[in-house]
Amino acid sequence: MNTERFFLERLSEGDELAFRYIFDRYHAFIYSFARRMTDSDMIAKDIVQDVMIRLWVNRENLAEVTNLGAYINRITRNLVLNGMKRKAYETAFLDELQQNAGYNNSTEETAFRREMEKLLHEAVEQLPPQQRQAYILSRHTGLSHEEIAKRMFISRETVKKHVMAALRSIRVYLEKNGNAIGLLLLIIADICL
């Protein structure tokens, strides 16, 4: 029996040391692939975490996996595609906001984009932990409410409530910090639920 097969079988039985072995062996590969494809450190780190969470949540089925590298590669690729969709959506939205705001100087555009990203990041960071996790899994990772419910061990309806509450809190934060455009961001985000 090869080493990988041994650790897969141990992991399928809930062995945390086997999980640690697999994490240590694959996390750099996952991060590198995700970082290269998304050009985002934050999304790449989220993808590493999401892949590992999926492995742990689905550990009972791992004994059936014959090629762990290919299995992890497939999960990573799917999550990267979701991350790229999310990044494309956010970039397109920020580009449209800039056009509507009349920015035509690349320095102003860059400053505007950074300010928007900073305000949104601050707004997300002030959320309660459950809301923040549900929001990030929904908006940054691109998971469905069903997938988030499984990952967080809560109902789909609770996930929806957390995401909606997070969106309301973010909107209030952006309004209080003088960002009228933030309201547009939340309106568009609400449409994507």
N, C-alpha and C positions, 0 to 999 in steps of 0.2 A: 504494500500500500504506500503510495507516495505521500509526501508531507502535506501537500495541499488537500488531498482527499481526507487525510486524517483530521485536519483542522476543520474542514467542512462538516464532517460527521459530528465532531465535537461541538461545533457551533450550532448545528441543528438540534443538539440536545441542551442548548442554553449555556454552554461553557464560555464564560466571559474572557478567559485567557485565550481561547481560540479566536474570539472576536478581536482581541487586542493584536494577535498575530496577523490576522487578515488586514486590520486597519493599518498596522505598521508596514505591511508589505505593499498595500495598494494606494494609500492616501496620496503619496507624492505623484503617482501616475494620474490619478483622478484630478488632482489639483492642476497639474501641468496641462493636461488635455483641456480641461474646462477653461483655464486661464487663457490658453492660446486661442481657443474658439470664441470666447466671449469678450476678450480683452478687458475683463473686469475682475479685479482681485476679490471684491465682495461677492460677486455671483459665483466665482470659482470656489471660494470657501464654503458658500451655502451648498453648492453642488456636492462637495466632499461630504459635508454633514448629511445631506439628504440621501446620498448613496449608502452611507454607513447605517443610517436609520432604517432605510429599506431592507438592507441585509439583516439587521437585527429583528425587525418586525416580521420578516418573512423567513426567519431562520429555520422553522420546521420543514420548509420545502427545500432547503439547500442540500440535503443529502442526495437529492435527485440530480443536482447540477453536475455535469461532467467536465465542464471547462469554466472554472471560476473567473479567469481573466476575461474570457469572452462575455460571460454573464455580467460582470462589473462594467465592461466596456459598453454593453448595450444599455444598461441603466444610465451610465454616465452620458452617453450620446443622447438619449431621450431627454434627460434633464438639461443638458446643454442646449438642445433645440428649444426647450421651453424657456430657458434663460435668455436665449438669443431673441426669441419672439418678444419677451418682456422688454428687453433692452431696446429693440427696434421700436416698439410701441412708445416707450418713454422718450426716446430720441426724436421720433416723429412728432410727438406731442410738444416737446420743448421747442423744436424747430418751428412748429406752427405758432406757438405762443410768441416766439421772437418775431416772426413775420408780422403777426397781428399787432405787436407792440411797436413796430416801426424800427426795429434795430437793424442797422445795415453795416455797422462797423464790427469787424471780427473780434476786436478787443472787448467791445460792449457785449457782443453775443456770448463770448466766453465768460465774462463776468456775470452776466445774467444767468447763464446756465449753472454756473457754480453756486450762485446765490439761491437759485431754485432748489438745487440738489441739497445744499446745506440746510435750508429751511425744512425741506421734506424729511431729511435725516433727523433733524432735531425733533420734529413733530412725532416721528415714529419712535424715537428713543424715549419720549416722555409717556408713552402708552404703558398701561399695566402689562405685565409679562404675558398673560394669555392672549390678550388682544394683539400685542406686538408679534407674538409668534404666529398667530393665525393670519395677520396682515402680511407678514413677510412671506410665509409659505404660499399665500394666495397671489400676492402682487409681484414678488421678486422671483419666486421659484416657479410660479405658474401652475401650482397644484390645484386640483378641483377641491370643492368643499368635502366631497366624499374621501379623497385621499388625505386631506388634512385631518378629518375626523378620526380616521384610522391611526394616523401618526400621533395625534394628541390624546387619543383614547377618550374622545368626547363625541357627542352626537353631531350629525351633519347640521342640524338646526342650531346647535350651540356655536358651531363654527361660523355659520352665517351671522348670528347675533354678534359674535366677537368682531368679525370683519366690518359689519355695519357700524358698530360702536367705535371701532378704530377710525373709520372714515370720518365719522362725525367729530371725533376728538381732533383729528388732523385738520379738518376744516376750521374748527374753532381756533386751533393754534395758529394756523396761517392767517386767519382774519385778525387775530389779536396782534400779530406781528406785522401788520400793515401790508399784507400780500393779497390783494384782491384777485390776482391771477390764480392764487391757490384754490379759490373757490371753483374756478373752471376745471382745475386738475381733479378735484374731488367729484365734480359732476361727471366728467368723462370716466373716472374710475368706477363710479356707481353703475354706469352703463355696462361695464365689462363684468359685472358680477355673474 
